[in-house]
Amino acid sequence: MIASIWLTAAALYLVFLYWYINWSGPISADEINGYLKDFSAGSGVQYTDVEVVRRFLEEDDGKEFIMQNFVSLRSGKMAHPVTGEPANPQEVISGYFKPFVKALLKRGGHPVFMSRKVGGYIDSWNCDPDPQWAATAMMRYRCRRDMFELASDKRFADIHIFKTSAIDKTVSFPVQINMSLSLRPRLYVPMGLVWLASMAHFIAVIL
């Protein structure tokens, strides 16, 4: 009984590692060419320099990264891109965000945090005027391959209009976390499994 508890916890941790970590290594040259072909034929090429994308793929280290997004939604009501009815930008963008997050989670990615702006620039010099970002969000990707598999997924072609219609302006760039005081899944998942297994072990002993 006790052995099965810990074996189950170990098995669940292995499943988590299989889902959360990129085991395929960096992107190959053939994959880069394929992703660039899909990217150039898609809507993303309107908003991103292809050479920026190429460098990002060629410098792939196979590790996780975070996409940092600064967003300003349209103000007031807007015409829904499908129905034409008045709608809030938050309602419209959810038509893209919800399916996207589901697909991201399947590939070991997830939101890191989302925050709303509550004030103007506090420290600022030698910068452009405040573009009035309303919110910021960080999305974790297991690897660069996953990001471009999502970008080339034909299922998102029809719903990309929800994103471009609801967002007035945005800028996104990839980052890697150098320091964080918050617990991340790599830490709290094994800690949670050990805690659950310990509780089950304790209950099994006293019963």
VOGU-3710 file (C-alpha; in Angstrom, 3 decimals, decimal comma):
1> miasiwltaa> 0,000/0,000/0,000  2,667/2,508/1,055  4,928/1,561/-1,843  2,066/2,111/-4,304  1,471/5,610/-2,892  5,026/6,707/-3,601  5,168/4,916/-6,936  1,992/6,734/-7,978  3,492/10,073/-6,928  6,669/9,292/-8,883
11> alylvflywy> 4,643/8,286/-11,943  2,617/11,521/-11,793  5,842/13,515/-11,564  7,218/11,758/-14,652  4,003/12,597/-16,520  4,412/16,225/-15,457  8,021/16,294/-16,689  7,010/14,747/-20,010  4,359/17,471/-20,460  6,285/20,454/-19,086
21> inwsgpisad> 9,783/20,061/-20,532  10,938/20,185/-24,140  12,640/16,846/-24,875  13,172/17,487/-28,596  16,082/19,919/-28,356  16,540/23,090/-30,430  14,772/23,637/-33,731  16,483/22,162/-36,795  17,268/24,085/-39,983  14,516/22,243/-41,859
31> eingylkdfs> 11,988/23,153/-39,173  13,058/26,798/-39,343  12,463/26,889/-43,083  9,033/25,319/-42,633  8,005/27,706/-39,861  9,213/30,734/-41,816  7,236/29,590/-44,855  4,064/29,246/-42,763  4,743/32,530/-41,000  5,285/34,434/-44,239
41> agsgvqytdv> 1,995/33,102/-45,601  0,040/33,959/-42,441  -1,308/37,143/-40,901  1,600/37,477/-38,464  3,893/38,788/-41,187  1,906/42,057/-41,134  3,111/42,805/-37,616  6,588/41,223/-37,350  9,808/41,490/-39,322  10,551/38,047/-40,769
51> evvrrfleed> 14,265/38,523/-40,092  13,536/39,074/-36,397  11,666/35,768/-36,379  14,494/34,040/-38,265  17,107/35,166/-35,727  14,899/34,102/-32,850  14,582/30,604/-34,330  18,236/30,287/-35,326  19,312/31,206/-31,766  17,065/28,558/-30,229
61> dgkefimqnf> 18,590/26,885/-27,159  15,705/24,453/-26,668  14,792/26,012/-23,314  11,600/27,551/-22,038  10,949/31,261/-22,487  8,367/33,842/-21,541  6,559/36,070/-24,004  6,152/39,516/-22,480  3,107/41,362/-23,839  2,105/45,001/-23,398
71> vslrsgkmah> -1,450/45,661/-24,507  -3,854/48,550/-24,915  -7,426/47,560/-25,731  -9,808/49,729/-27,694  -11,877/52,053/-25,521  -15,628/51,857/-25,152  -17,910/49,649/-27,191  -16,830/48,292/-30,547  -18,521/46,403/-33,346  -18,137/42,669/-32,910
81> pvtgepanpq> -16,023/41,442/-35,869  -18,477/38,624/-36,629  -21,938/39,774/-35,556  -21,468/43,527/-35,889  -23,246/43,995/-32,559  -21,815/46,422/-29,955  -19,424/44,580/-27,636  -16,755/45,257/-25,037  -13,173/44,700/-26,251  -12,659/42,292/-23,325
91> evisgyfkpf> -15,515/40,138/-24,596  -14,166/40,177/-28,141  -10,586/39,244/-27,246  -11,815/36,332/-25,120  -12,884/34,718/-28,396  -9,187/34,391/-29,191  -7,652/34,132/-25,734  -9,655/31,167/-24,414  -8,936/28,784/-27,349  -5,311/29,974/-27,388
101> vkallkrggh> -4,727/29,214/-23,701  -6,255/25,749/-24,094  -3,870/24,994/-26,960  -0,964/26,499/-25,002  -1,677/24,306/-21,975  -1,643/21,191/-24,150  1,943/22,076/-25,079  3,187/22,677/-21,548  2,733/26,443/-21,671  0,654/28,611/-19,374
111> pvfmsrkvgg> 0,027/32,207/-18,276  2,652/33,424/-15,782  0,835/36,556/-14,733  -1,529/39,199/-16,026  -1,712/42,695/-14,577  -3,624/45,939/-15,131  -1,970/49,347/-15,269  -2,890/51,655/-12,376  -0,635/54,652/-13,040  1,619/56,450/-15,478
121> yidswncdpd> 5,392/56,320/-15,848  7,219/56,763/-12,535  10,775/56,523/-13,858  11,302/57,497/-17,481  14,071/59,203/-19,481  15,296/59,040/-23,073  12,112/57,145/-23,936  9,262/57,677/-26,343  6,066/59,240/-24,936  3,906/56,924/-22,871
131> pqwaatammr> 1,969/54,714/-25,342  -0,711/54,262/-22,650  -0,439/50,507/-22,197  -3,436/49,278/-20,221  -2,174/45,843/-19,202  0,744/43,461/-19,335  0,793/39,694/-19,515  3,450/36,993/-19,552  2,951/33,616/-21,225  5,296/30,676/-20,658
141> yrcrrdmfel> 6,243/28,552/-23,661  7,954/25,207/-23,294  10,162/26,041/-26,271  10,277/28,115/-29,448  9,042/25,174/-31,500  5,784/25,162/-29,549  5,241/28,851/-30,187  5,558/28,484/-33,944  3,481/25,336/-34,045  0,728/27,400/-32,442
151> asdkrfadih> 1,367/30,307/-34,807  0,998/28,032/-37,833  -2,071/26,220/-36,468  -4,827/26,786/-39,029  -7,465/26,705/-36,278  -6,365/30,166/-35,153  -6,578/31,763/-38,586  -10,325/32,363/-38,282  -10,235/33,695/-34,724  -7,169/35,923/-35,063
161> ifktsaidkt> -9,549/38,717/-36,030  -10,838/38,794/-32,438  -7,332/39,688/-31,258  -6,564/42,309/-33,901  -10,015/43,915/-33,588  -10,030/44,228/-29,792  -6,416/45,389/-29,338  -5,666/48,989/-30,237  -1,877/48,574/-29,937  0,532/46,024/-28,566
171> vsfpvqinms> 4,161/45,031/-28,402  5,529/41,601/-27,487  9,020/40,229/-27,009  10,511/37,009/-25,605  12,399/36,954/-22,292  13,996/34,365/-20,035  13,594/34,649/-16,263  16,878/35,240/-14,431  15,389/35,711/-10,985  11,973/35,042/-9,497
181> lslrprlyvp> 10,794/34,851/-5,894  7,523/33,172/-6,839  7,124/29,417/-6,906  6,970/27,990/-10,403  5,517/24,627/-11,526  8,982/23,017/-11,559  9,009/23,567/-7,780  5,432/23,481/-6,554  4,352/20,404/-8,535  6,947/18,029/-6,958
191> mglvwlasma> 6,433/19,716/-3,572  2,672/19,202/-3,877  3,091/15,566/-4,901  5,437/14,891/-1,966  2,962/16,539/0,403  0,009/14,521/-0,946  2,006/11,285/-0,860  3,132/12,036/2,721  -0,465/12,634/3,815  -1,592/9,413/2,129
201> hfiavil> 1,348/7,568/3,731  0,414/8,942/7,171  -3,274/7,974/6,766  -2,318/4,490/5,569  -0,098/3,956/8,650  -2,670/5,030/11,231  -5,604/3,131/9,705
//
